[in-house]
């Protein structure tokens, strides 16, 4: 994208793979995106709508003509459609459903029954299922029929779901087993009965973890009674994983999940203002603590020079612990049994680092201001604040998790509040006691 | 893991799926891990070695008997073995290679030729390849032979690689096409010739991006002349994606890629000490800037109370921009063409938020200290520092990227240095000019 101002570019991009086009759309300034959109066909437009972030998608939808949108939407699979229909205007949504044939409408309504962030929202309803008591020959005949009827088989098929007469899940039949065994063999003898089925209400992040841990390519989705509802394939799960990974980094910076690099400046600024406001409250609480010791600072100005060092080091140390613990919580590696052991370890680590760096800063401060007592107080405060960082870094995310609040979103703010307040209070407090 | 101190636990865990066992091993305190290891069979031990983080793996390897290790290693696939052999002691490595049969040794040496973090390191060398000019019937016969010979087909097979007589890549034949077409059809007519092949030297993160963008389940790996070398399946790619996502969060906190929650306290503290040291230099530079204005603070103590607010708000705003730009760089969405447009947008956003919050803090400070001039200086400094945050947040990661340094690792430190120095300097500098 070296020269996006040349008119040739959109024509070139339009020949790329949709995923690359979507990247290009996101990288283009807002006013150039429509030019590119105009050059795409309906299939590419549909895929681009799926691949771009939510902010960019909203812009494309707002600026597209209704018939362009309907043509693009008609090219999408059910689970794709279910991912973006929340962003469509009601008029387009109505027109889209009206244009569907009976079969497509019925499948669309089945997918819509489940929240987007559950296994039900991820699944594809056109799972190719076979009965357990039939022969491989019958399976092959069935697959040829499906191809004849639909013109194609479901995408990304590595296995078939095996069910009983009541459509209850039994296991998975790998295509590689289907093609390499005698055609007289019976499905239920060859299927993998250990392959896990996923409850329709399972959160999507847990589905992702299961796919990752068990190296799955696809899995069946079932209701509470074990009846087959659909199928999840790994390509959908990969998208969840990417969103999850991006999301954590973005939430830590208070940016939210979907960020258009070229969102309108005003809405962009407004979204960030909230986070800045939260942090401003934090900063003023710290300022208030400093204000309590105005008289001490008035007498020893060096305190003002050194105090940000204490606060910032506590924040950095605390953030290391916070990151580690937040990750462990996300991986379900922390429970009541080991939380205490973890806290002790983090505090011990903070104590060691605190002792080491306390000596370093005490020497530096003594040399700088020629005041040994100031150096000792400085070192002690640093020690206290590194231990505070380790403690808060462990307890804050555990507490937030218990309260059902995302540690990645609120953890950093609360941690900084703790290390700032304790940092300033311990340094200025100790100084007031021993230096004045 | 509610009561890891009961002796029953390891026996229970040993019956789980290896991925869950690995999670449990990581969650257990170090001294209990060996007890669990003792209860596992060779297959589970092999899988656990693959699944745990590097620190934990090192502990397990150090504590295991050599024959236990050899038995576990013998159960692993080639690409798995290649992932962990760097962590094995030379004596074990030698014994392992000596114990291999000729075929396994030859395949091991082929995999070892390529770095771990490239397509060559990810690939499986036992790709099932078929010629393009044969019929489906011949393919089915070949697959039955492979099953007879090896007792199984390669894992996670959704497609077969199609090659010509010189073993050059032609395309992929989906198993779903294989099973649903007439057995007289010719492979090259049914194969997907558009399916991308991956050059053996491609970095693993780029492989992950390709799989994600193109919704691939598997892909062929080729040398520079297009000769087939192996096959990458999505389950390996998912591991790369997870490591990449975890890595970014961990590197931002200066924690490195592999962090054992229960690493020995001493080595844990030592690893973090480096990061604290880097940040300490940062903090002392900021302290030095404050020191330049000691005389001013001596006259107006309120400056000391308010100055951390300016620094911290600049840091928070800058971190938002930094996070956004770092992500866009990782997604290849920023080039020379749009970097300038992005910078303008971020600065404009910083200007808007700066103006808004400047007014808020000016009012608060005026009310607090009864000094309008102080309030105005405070607000101006905040405005300057939010713009600094936006500028540094954009330019720092772009510059680091140009220099070949990972923005996730060094970006935060440099950004904080900028916003601290500018924050303290602008506030105390303006105050010295206009208040004294």
Interface residues (C-beta under 8 A of the other chain):
Chain A: X1 X2 X3 X4 X5 X17 X19 X20 X23 X26 X27 X28 X29 X51 X140 X143 X144 X146 X147 X153 X154 X155 X156 X157 X158 X174 X175 X176 X177 X178 X179 X180 X181 X211 X212 X213 X214 X215 X216 X217 X234 X235 X238 X239 X241 X242 X244 X245 X246 X248 X249 X250 X252 X253 X254 X255 X259 X261 X262 X265 X266 X268 X269 X272 X273 X275 X276 X277 X279 X280 X282 X283 X284 X286 X287 X290 X291 X294 X297 X298 X301 X302 X303 X304 X305 X306 X307 X308 X309 X311 X312 X313 X316 X317 X319 X320 X322 X323 X324 X327 X328 X331 X332 X333 X334 X335 X336 X337 X338 X341 X342 X345 X348 X349 X352 X353 X356 X357 X360 X361 X364 X368 X386 X416 X420 X424
Chain B: X1 X2 X3 X4 X5 X17 X19 X20 X23 X26 X27 X28 X29 X51 X140 X143 X144 X146 X147 X153 X154 X155 X156 X157 X158 X174 X175 X176 X177 X178 X179 X180 X181 X211 X212 X213 X214 X215 X216 X217 X234 X235 X238 X239 X241 X242 X244 X245 X246 X248 X249 X250 X252 X253 X254 X255 X259 X261 X262 X265 X266 X268 X269 X272 X273 X275 X276 X277 X279 X280 X282 X283 X284 X286 X287 X290 X291 X294 X297 X298 X301 X302 X303 X304 X305 X306 X307 X308 X309 X311 X312 X313 X316 X317 X319 X320 X322 X323 X324 X327 X328 X331 X332 X333 X334 X335 X336 X337 X338 X341 X342 X345 X348 X349 X352 X353 X356 X357 X360 X361 X364 X368 X386 X416 X420 X424
